[in-house]
Amino acid sequence: MSVEGTLALLTAGLAGLGIAEHAFYIRKRKRIPLRLHVAGTRGKSSVTRLLAAGLKDAGIPTVAKTTGTMARMIFPDGREFPVFRPSGPNLIEQKRIISTAADLGAKAVVIECMALQPILHWVSENQIIRATHGVITNVRADHLDVMGPSEDDVARALAGMIPVKGKLFTAERKRLPILAEACRDRGTELIALGEDEIAAISYEQLTGFSYFEHAENVALALKVLSTLGIDRNKALRSMQKAVPDPGALSLHRLHFYGRELMFVNAFAANDPESTERIWREARERNGDYSRVVAVFNLRADRPLRTAQLAKQTAFWREAAQVVLMGDGAMLFGRMAASVGADVSRFIYAQGTVEEAFEHIVEASQSGTLIIGMGNTGGSGMDLVRLFRNRADTESP
């Protein structure tokens, strides 16, 4: 046989193996009747965990996978394991999760969308997950270098994961018409969360969580679970017991050499709208703390995000001091100066995370609220651990 003939035979054989493997995967996927695909700018990991907790406590064997701060696979018995990534994040890992879920006998799978590129949202949904229920938490101005340049473009990118002839749940309001158009095109039922449903989540219900949870996330998860026939009160109790994502918004109170401090871990909220919303809510919930110190962890490989926070927001100027850490700190300082910010209150903490902690404490007095923002990556989680390990109590 000629070389060309041999190559043609090998190519055909490999193609056949690929087709057989995909057919085997489809058979496994069909064994899981409930497939929930969760996307959006903020709150994806939280909503994924809330949904999984509600389903599991309702007696439905459920596997969940979060991408979040640290990718996790959550088994039906509640155990969590890190997702093995020998070559970095790859959409193919979603197939591995679903195959494993089928092998475990799961009847529901809740998967956080890990796509950024618009085309990959479509690939994730149409070629891998084929969700029965899609969830888009919200549409915000983040990852504009990939999904932008505008928020409308972000909405269109996220719309790529809307299932065909399924259901889509969303708490998004501003870009709802874009999502509605995509749903009509795919014959999918759109179920949008109303403002009254968010307002119905009381402060007392939110304090039942062991971490700082948003009413919007709780209301959205309850909406999905109620359509699956799960009692609202039972679902809420189940969600309040859910283990939070490692990067979830959390509060840590500590007494440090005579100073009472409250640290708010808001590093995971890195788009301007979400960050300002958390800033306002944190200040409102902790009104007894008269002094505020802003902490930004900034990455050099996220210059657009840094520019948005430095130039398009002003809420952080309310802080008595602004501590800048990470390899993008100098960029933030230059950009903030270019729009007239008072940079004399900036403290550059570009050494170790322990040195950054010392800078933050030195900038604080007793009764100081410290709000960490910007990026979880880099030193963000290390700083959270320092505060958490020194905390005397943690408050939701």
N, C-alpha and C positions, 0 to 999 in steps of 0.2 A: 504494500500500500504506500502511496506517495505521502510526503510530509503534509501536503495540503489536505489529503484525505484523512490522515490521522488527526490533524488539528480539528477538522470538521466533526469527526466522530467524538473527540473529547469535548468539544463545545456543546454538541447535542446532548451528550451524556450529562454534563454539568447542568445544562438548562433543565433537563428532565428531573434531575435530583432537586433542583430549586423549586420546580412546580410541585413535585411530590411533597417536599417539606412544607410548602405554603398550604397545600391542601390538608395536610396533617394538622397544621396550626389552626386552620379555620374550623376543623372538627372539634378541636379542643375549645376554641372560643365559643362555639355554639353551646357547649355544656354549661356556660355561665349565663343564665337568663337575664340578670341585671348587670349592666355595664355603665358606670357613671364616669364621664370624662369631664374634669374640672379645669377651666382655664380662667384667664383674667389678669389684670395688672397686679392687684393686691389681694391678699387673703386666700389664695388658692390652697396653700398647705393647711391653713386652719379649717377651711370648709371641707377639704378632703377628710381630715381627721374627725370633724363633727359628724359628717355623713356616715363614716365607717362605724363610729361609736353607736349611732342611732340604729343602724342596720343590725349590728352584732347583738345589741341588747334586745332587739326584737326577735331574736332567734334565727336570723338569717346568716349562715356562715359567710363571712366577708373577709376579703383580702384588700388591703389598701396600699398605695405607693405614693409617697410624697417626694417632690424634687427639692423644694425648700432650701434651708440652710445646709442641711446634710441629707442626701437622698436616703430614704428609709422604705423598707417593705414591712408592712404590719400584717401579721398572720391572724387567722381567725381566733386564736386563743389570746391575742393581745401582745404577743411577743414581737419585738422589733429587731430588725437586722439591717445593717448598712448595705446599700446596693453596690455590688462588686462592679467596678469600672476599670478594667485593665488598660483601656486606651482612652479614657475620658468619657464624658456623657455622649450617648448615642441613642437615637430613637429606637434602635433594635432592642434595647433593654426592655422596652414596653412589651414586646412580644414574649420575652422571657418571663416577665411578671405574670402575664395572663396565662401562659402555659403552666407555670408553677401553681397559680391559683386553681386552675382546672384539676391538676394532679392532687391538690389538697381537698378537693370536693367543694370548693367555694360556690355559692349560688349568687354571689354579688362581688363585684370588683369596683373599687373607687380609685381612679388613677388621675393624678395631677398631670396636666399637659406640660411637657418640657420643651416644646418647640418655641423658637423665636422667629425664624424666617417664615414669612407668610406661606410659602409653598409647603413648609414642613408641618404647619397646622393641618393642612389638608391631608398630607400623607399620614400623619399620626391618627387622624380620625378615620379616613376612608380606607386606608390600607392595613391598619393595625387594630384599632380598638372597636370601631363600628358600634358606638355607644347607643344604648337605648335612651339614656338621659344625658344631655349635655348641660353644663353649668358654666356660665361666664359671670364671674363675680362683679367686675367693673372694668371700665376703660379709662386709663390715666396716661399722662404724658411720660412714659418711661420706655427705654430701649428705642428711642426715636431714630437712632442711627441704623437700626435694623428694620423696625416696624413702621417708622415714620415716613415723612417728616412731621405730619400732623396727627392729632388725636383721632381724626376721622380715619386716617390710614391704619392706626392701631386697631380701631374697631373692625376694619375690613380684614386685617390680618387675623384677628381672633375669630372672625366669622368663618374662617376656613375650617374650624373644628366643629361647627354645628352639624349634628347628625342628620342623615336623610330619613325622612318619615319617622322622626322620633319626637322628643320633647326637649325644649331648651328653656332653662330657668336662668334668670338674670336679675341682679339688683341695679344694673346700669340704667340711667334715665336720659342723660344728655345725648348719647349716641344710640338710643334705642331704635330709631328709624332705620339705621344701617343694619342692625341685627334682625329687625323685623323683615326687611327686604330679603335677606339671605334665608330666613326661615320660610318665607313664601316660595322662594325658588326651590327649596328642598322638600316642600310638603311637610314641614315640621311645625308642631304646635309651640307657639311662644307663650311662656308664662312669666310675666314680668312682676317683680316685687313692688308693691305699692308703698308709698311713704307711711301710710297708716300702719302697715304691717311692721315696719321698722320701729315706729314710735311705740308699738304695743310691747316691745321688749323693754321691761322695766329695769331700773338701776339695781333693784334687789335681785332680779334674775341674773344680771351680769356679775354681781358680786359672788354668785354661786360658783363661778369658775375660779380655778387656782391660779389663773394668769389674767392678763388684761385682754379681754375679748371684745370685739366690736358687735354692736347690736345688729348691724347690717349682715354680718356673717351668720349670726345665730338665726335671724329671721329667714335668710335664704336657705339654710340647711333645713330648718323646720318646714319650709314650703315644699321642698323636695320630698322629705320624709312623709309629710301628710298625704301627698298624692300616692304614696306607696302603701297607704292604709295604716301607718304607724301613729299611735296616739300622741298628740302634741305634748302633753305633760310628761309622758313616759320618755319621749324623745329628748325633751329638754333635760331631764334628770340624767339621761345617758350621756348627753353631750357635755354636761358639767363635770362628768367623771373622765372625760377624754384626756389623754396625755398630750400636752401641747408640743408643737414643733420646737426643736432646739432653739430656733431663732425667733420664737413668738414674743410678742410685746409683753414685757414683764416689769414688775416694780420690786426694788430691793431696798429696804430701809436698814441703815446701819448707824451705830454710834462709834465714831472714830476719834479718839483722843478728845473727848468732850464735845464733839460736834455731831449733831443729829442731821443725817443726810438721807435724801431719797433719790435713788438712781432709777431712771426710766430707760429701759432697753428698747429703743425704737429704731435700731439699726436696720431692721429689715424693710422699713418703710422709706424708700429712697426716691420716690417721685415727689415733686414739690407739693402737690395737692394733699397726698396722704400724709406727708411729713408735717405740714402745717396743721392738718386736722388733729393729728396726735398731739402736737405741741399744745394746741388750744385745750384739748380734752385733758391732757396731763396737768396743765396748770389749773384747770377748773376743779379737777378731782383732788388736787393737793394744794388748795388755797392757803393752808396754814404755813406753807413754806414761802417766805417773803423774798428770798434771793434765788435767782435762776442762773445756772451755768449751762451754756450750750456746748456740746461736744460733737464734733464732726470727724468721723473716720472716712478718709478720702483716698480713692484709688486713682493712680495715674492712668490706668487703662480705661477709666470711665470719665473722660474730660467733659462730655456733654452733660452728664449727670451733675458733675461739679459746677459747671456753668449755670445750670438751671437753679441749683440751690443758692449759689453765690449772687447771681444777678437778677433772678426772677422772683425771689422771695425776700421778705423783709422781717418776718416774724422773729427770727433769731436775734435781731438787733435789740430786742427787749432784754436780752441776757446781760447780766452784770459783766460777765467775761465769756469769751468764746475760745475754747480749746480746740486746736486743729491737729489731728494726728493722721498718719498714713503718708504714702509717697505722693499724694495729690494735694497736700496741705498748702504748699507755696502757690499753686495754681489758684486755689480758692481765695487766698489772701490777695493776690493780684487782681482777680476778677471783682472781688468785693470792693477793693479800693477804687476800681475804675467806675463804680456806680455810687461813690461817695460814702461808703460805710466807714465807721470809726474803727480803723484797724489798730488803734492804740490799745484796745481791749482784747486783742488777739494774743493767744499764747500758743506758740508752736512746740508741740510735743512729738518730736520725730525720732526719739530714741526707742528704748524698749517699752513694752506695755506697762511694766512696773513704774518706769519714769513718767509715763503719761498719767498713770493713776496718782502719782505724787503731785504732778502739776494740777490735776483736777481738784484734789483735796486742798492744796494750798490756795486755790481760787475760791474755795468754799468757806462759808461761815456756818455756825450752827443754824439750822433752819433753811438749808439750801436744797433746792430741787435741781438735780443734774439730769439733763436729757441728752441721751446719745443717739445720733442720727448719721445718715450718710450711707454706709455700707457695712454689712456683716462681715464680708471677707476681709482678709488681712488680719488686723489686730482687733476687730470688732468683737468677736466672740471671746477672745482672750480677756478683753477688758470686762465683759459681762461676767466671766467666771471669777475675776478678782473681786468684783462687787458682791456677787452671789455668795462666794465663800466667806466673805466678811459680814454678811447680812445677819442681823439678829432676828428679823422677821421678814416675810414676804407678803405683800398685799396685792390682791387682784384689783 
